[in-house]
Amino acid sequence: MKSLIAKIILIAFVFVSFNNTVLIAKGGKAKMKTLVVYYSATGNTEIVAKEIAKKYNADLVKLEDFKQRSKFVLYVYGSYCALKDKGWDIKPLNVNLKDYSKVFVGSPVWAGRQVPAINTFLTNADFTGKEVIPFVTMGGRNPAKSIPKMSSKISSRGGKITGSFAIQTGGKTPEEISGVVKEKISHFTE
Ligand SMILES: Cc1cc2nc3c(=O)[nH]c(=O)nc-3n(C[C@H](O)[C@H](O)[C@H](O)COP(=O)(O)O)c2cc1C
């Protein structure tokens, strides 16, 4: 009886291994997941992040500041840190980047730059072998130095930039923002 069970387990193991090998061989590599990491103080970047996650069936992670700050301090000190390219403490992330092959990283534009929480995330992430797509939302029309600065941090952490985009949110309703996102990401491959 014991030897029969051992044989069944062995056959099942060989079958599963063979199937996995075939799947990987057919696709070139096993299909891995997409992650959307973002920060949002007033909800605009969150709308964009959720729209991307819907399209790519992606996991969604929101960066949270470790310290609670008043709106005034958040915006004034935040703009100063953004301008100086500084990070600040964020809450620990419940995600392992190793599980993902494609990562979207979204930031609001503050003082023409990406926000401090995004700086902290980008400085500590290992993007080796991953496709990374930075995006920003902004009140005006000019993403200024945000996208180039995010891209350079991502590249220095091993990521391959395969696209980027900026979305103007000023004067737009949430529905209008969602509509712009669909159009912006329509050309990215699955
Ligand atoms: C502190 C602060 C600084 C900002 N600086 C800029 C800026 O330099 N250029 C710009 O176009 N928009 C700026 N904005 C507008 C935001 O980038 C825009 O509203 C963005 O969509 C907010 O994203 P969120 O709702 O996800 O926080 C600023 C907003 C705040 C609160």
The ligand as an ORCA input file, in Angstrom:
! r2SCAN-3c Opt
* xyz 0 1
  C       2.201     70.486     -1.961
  C       1.741     70.442     -3.389
  C       2.596     70.844     -4.393
  C       2.180     70.780     -5.740
  N       3.059     71.183     -6.727
  C       2.685     71.080     -8.017
  C       3.588     71.439     -9.067
  O       4.728     71.826     -8.858
  N       3.159     71.347    -10.355
  C       1.883     70.901    -10.657
  O       1.531     70.839    -11.846
  N       1.007     70.528     -9.695
  C       1.381     70.604     -8.378
  N       0.500     70.211     -7.396
  C      -0.801     69.610     -7.769
  C      -0.734     68.077     -7.666
  O       0.402     67.564     -8.336
  C      -1.966     67.430     -8.308
  O      -3.131     67.934     -7.744
  C      -1.906     65.911     -8.173
  O      -2.807     65.322     -9.064
  C      -2.229     65.496     -6.755
  O      -2.206     64.089     -6.664
  P      -2.924     63.322     -5.453
  O      -4.372     63.768     -5.457
  O      -2.764     61.892     -5.766
  O      -2.236     63.744     -4.184
  C       0.887     70.293     -6.063
  C       0.032     69.894     -5.037
  C       0.441     69.962     -3.723
  C      -0.494     69.512     -2.638
*
